[in-house]
Amino acid sequence: SASGPFRQVLLSAGGRGLLLLAPECCAAVALPESLLALEGVSGEIELQSVSMAPPAGTEFVKVVWHPLSDAHIGMLMSDASWQLLNLSQRASAADPELFFQVNFGGALEPGETASDFVFCCGPETALTGTSLDRPVDAEAAWLSLSVLFLSTRGRISVRNPVVPAMAILPHTVLSALAGSVAMGCQEEAEWLQLSLMRPGARRELKGNNSFVAIRHRLHLHGGEVEAEAYRRRWVPKEQVLAEDREDSEPAPASPQSPRHQRSTYCSLQLVSHSPVAVIARATTSGLVEFLVLNAGLGPSFQAHRAPAISFTIFEEVDLVLAPSKSPSLRLSLAPPHQLDEGSPSSAEAPVLLVRSRCLVAAVELPWLASLIQDSSQKDASGAALATSQVTTLAEVRAADGPIEFVGWQVLPSVSEPQKKTAVASTPQKKKNEGVAGVLLKFHEKSEQSAGGPTAKLQSVALHSVLTAAAKARPAKSTSDAASGRALSMSTSGLAGLGSVSSGEREEDAFRRHLAAPLLLPDSMLGPSKTGTGASDLAAAVAGVRGGQIPGLAARQNLLRHLATSLPSQAEAAQKDLKELQQSVASANGLTARATQGAARVEALRKRQVELAKRQEQITVALAAELELRGLDSLASEQVPKLWTQLYEMRRASELLKASAAADESPNRFADRQSELGKIQQAWAGKAANHLDLRASEVEAAVAAASTALVSCT
């Protein structure tokens, strides 16, 4: 309850186990046989589960069933630890059957961690219950025993071999592994003799002659002797795959656009085992990259020094996803689709399914189908390789409202047994025609929709959709498709195969790509370690024909395609380089002009500050000059008038005194004279004070004007 509701439901390969997954809880449920056979199933069924919790302070990043066992699950924790659990014995994350720490050779950057892992058991080695239609070479057989890991920055590492204690393998895989033993690989032969080919380790399956059950003890839960030998010698060593790019390029070299550079890698999927190993990785922004390995992923143990393995980005497909609050992208495989429906010998293109919260798309790989077909034919055509094709299976549009895709499951086709009375000319049902995908949509509650959230299942007929999309595509030549951008937003990187390191010519890079180890000894038919009879020689020849020769044919086709496409790519690159050099030159000129402009702007700014100061000083001086002129006008005009008025008042006073002395008594005259004296004295005092005040103001203004004039000069 602390980690919230379960977010994933995972069914095992054989349909006998069920996982319910939350970030901090995983519950395993065993399904009864009656439910698998759909016999007597009605109403509700009560099932008991076993819950498992991650170590303290960690969460589950990914939990999946092992394709070769219905009792084993692989767990990737948030602390970059990985473990394989055997639910039939110890269903606890604290006691795993196998345990690895995923550190990618100690080259992780701050904040970088493991984001995904995938078992390399492809459709030909999974628990499908069908017989194999073609043999498996030793390189693909060893690759099927690997586990690939992906970091958030795109680093890839591998552990090989990783085999559950109880597994179901095809006879052809064991035969291919036995062929590698006959070729004289000593350490691999010793591991096989102690594990898969140990006496009593294999058991035939009833009713199925194509598969065999294997039980070995070379793990942490084996016997005391086997567990100690596993810890001391047989723990798979982590092999870090290097990205083949120029030394001057930053890591990783792709994606290039800023939108993808801000994203992280979130999903990984093995697409093809042979004739060349192809891996797909995806970012949260919707970029899917197809990587081609330069060698096979063979076994490597702690005391064994495996050859360095690198990969190159062969092709990129940008799905142009809409921004999301919590972006997520998952890769998975679908049954291959036949390219030409009208031709029974047409190649089947592998199909990669890409699912996000708002998009489900299928990516067909016709170039990989051409390599597979040419490797199985003696007269390989070596035609130019076509780019991938992207078909949208389901998409959320703005008019659909708040909808998210929360679940996706591919249901394989069920082939009906042929009746005895059937006519020979009756057309058979095409292979993979009944394959369907089931999509679970979650519709959140909105203001426009009434009611609460709803969930809806939608079925998608993969074969019909891909066939209709192939017919709707405009006819386009293979050369045009390989030289330009496809209509499905697929950016072809075919011409980038075998990217040249600094100081190395392109021809040398191609020779280096071809000279990569093929997981076989130096001598094709070296001395046998198990015998020198005709059967051993026949097994060795079969191993060479099934391993090296198809791989060489595929690489030959790749080089033939490169030889035809590289001249145009080189010419385009030279043209881009010239344009870039011209742009750099113009940018340098603009930089110099911008620097000069900035200097001129700074000089103008300083000049403007000086002019502002001078303007302020001139304004103060002009104000003082105007006030001084006003005072001069006052002194020349108003002061004489005041003295004239004072003189007139004195004469009027004397006349009043004379008339008063003649007409009135001496006492009354004295009183009047006294009053007039007081009035005259008061007026004179006020006038004097007023004149003193004006004089002080004039003196202050004159002093200020003088100071301003001195400072200006």
Stockholm file with secondary structure:
# STOCKHOLM 1.0

chainA/1-713         SASGPFRQVLLSAGGRGLLLLAPECCAAVALPESLLALEGVSGEIELQSVSMAPPAGTEFVKVVWHPLSDAHIGMLMSDASWQLLNLSQRASAADPELFFQVNFGGALEPGETASDFVFCCGPETALTGTSLDRPVDAEAAWLSLSVLFLSTRGRISVRNPVVPAMAILPHTVLSALAGSVAMGCQEEAEWLQLSLMRPGARRELKGNNSFVAIRHRLHLHGGEVEAEAYRRRWVPKEQVLAEDREDSEPAPASPQSPRHQRSTYCSLQLVSHSPVAVIARATTSGLVEFLVLNAGLGPSFQAHRAPAISFTIFEEVDLVLAPSKSPSLRLSLAPPHQLDEGSPSSAEAPVLLVRSRCLVAAVELPWLASLIQDSSQKDASGAALATSQVTTLAEVRAADGPIEFVGWQVLPSVSEPQKKTAVASTPQKKKNEGVAGVLLKFHEKSEQSAGGPTAKLQSVALHSVLTAAAKARPAKSTSDAASGRALSMSTSGLAGLGSVSSGEREEDAFRRHLAAPLLLPDSMLGPSKTGTGASDLAAAVAGVRGGQIPGLAARQNLLRHLATSLPSQAEAAQKDLKELQQSVASANGLTARATQGAARVEALRKRQVELAKRQEQITVALAAELELRGLDSLASEQVPKLWTQLYEMRRASELLKASAAADESPNRFADRQSELGKIQQAWAGKAANHLDLRASEVEAAVAAASTALVSCT
#=GR chainA/1-713 SS CTTCSCCEEEECTTSSEEEEEETTEEEEEECCHHHHHTCSCCSCCCCCEEEECCCTTCCEEEEEECTTCSSEEEEEETTSEEEEEETTTCCCTTSCSEEEECCGGGCCCTTCCEEEEEECCCTTTSSCCCCCSSCCCHHHHHHTTCEEEEETTSCEEEECCCCCSEEEEEHHHHHHHHHHHHTTCHHHHHHHHHTTTSTTCEEEETTEEEEEEEECCCSTTSCHHHHHHIIIIISBCCEEEEECCCTTSCSSCCCCSHHHHTSCEEEEEEEECSSSCEEEEEETTSEEEEEEESSCCCCCBTTCCCCCCEEEEEEEEECCCCCCSSCCEEEEEEEEEESCTTCTTCCEEEEEEEEESSEEEEEECHHHHHHHHHHTCSSCCCCCCCCCEEEEEEECCGGGCSEEEEEEEEECCCCCCCCTTCCTTSCCCCTTTTCEEEEEEEECCCSSSCSSCEEEEEEEEHHHHHHHHHHHSCCCCHHHHHHSCCTTSEECCGGGTTCCCTTCCHHHHHHHHHTSCCSSCSSTTCCCSSCCSHHHHHHHHHHHHHHHHHHHHHHHHHHHHHHHHHHHHHHHHHHHHHHHHHHHHHHHHHHHHHHHHHHHHHHHHHHHHHHHHHHHHHHHHHHHHHHHHHHHHHHHHHHHHHHHHHHHHHHHHHHHHHHHHHHSCHHHHHHHHHHHHHHHHHHHHHHHHHHHHHHHHHHHHHHHHHHHHHHHC
#=GC SS_cons         CTTCSCCEEEECTTSSEEEEEETTEEEEEECCHHHHHTCSCCSCCCCCEEEECCCTTCCEEEEEECTTCSSEEEEEETTSEEEEEETTTCCCTTSCSEEEECCGGGCCCTTCCEEEEEECCCTTTSSCCCCCSSCCCHHHHHHTTCEEEEETTSCEEEECCCCCSEEEEEHHHHHHHHHHHHTTCHHHHHHHHHTTTSTTCEEEETTEEEEEEEECCCSTTSCHHHHHHIIIIISBCCEEEEECCCTTSCSSCCCCSHHHHTSCEEEEEEEECSSSCEEEEEETTSEEEEEEESSCCCCCBTTCCCCCCEEEEEEEEECCCCCCSSCCEEEEEEEEEESCTTCTTCCEEEEEEEEESSEEEEEECHHHHHHHHHHTCSSCCCCCCCCCEEEEEEECCGGGCSEEEEEEEEECCCCCCCCTTCCTTSCCCCTTTTCEEEEEEEECCCSSSCSSCEEEEEEEEHHHHHHHHHHHSCCCCHHHHHHSCCTTSEECCGGGTTCCCTTCCHHHHHHHHHTSCCSSCSSTTCCCSSCCSHHHHHHHHHHHHHHHHHHHHHHHHHHHHHHHHHHHHHHHHHHHHHHHHHHHHHHHHHHHHHHHHHHHHHHHHHHHHHHHHHHHHHHHHHHHHHHHHHHHHHHHHHHHHHHHHHHHHHHHHHHHHHHHHHHSCHHHHHHHHHHHHHHHHHHHHHHHHHHHHHHHHHHHHHHHHHHHHHHHC
//
